[in-house]
């Protein structure tokens, strides 16, 4: 709705502008005189030329941004593969950690079950003498 209102307002402005600026203007390019045109035609053609050029530049921007989006999508897919591989590696490491903890607990039980003989030394005995016997 806003676009239609804008177009209607632009048409009325153009009609009003054209009725107020009917003075003839001579166009010269280099040494040649092209013709005499009303001022409103020159202004309107200049505006249309500006719109056309801005549209061409915006197309260039749109095309380049779409290419960047495609590159970004490929980059995202690569990153998703890396994430998937890392998640697999994390689960493998967690399984390995669980196995190592289980083995450690078995070793701890085995070590706890080993009895170490205690040697009681009297105060007068030298520990070095005991080792030499």
Secondary structure, DSSP 4 states (H G I P E B T S, - for coil): -HHHHHHHHHHHHHHHHHHH---EEEEEETTEEEEEEEHHHHHHHHHHHHHHHHHHHHHHHHHHHHHHHHHHHHHHHHHHHHHHHHHHHHHHHHHHHHHHHHHHHHHHHHHHH---------TT--HHHHHH-
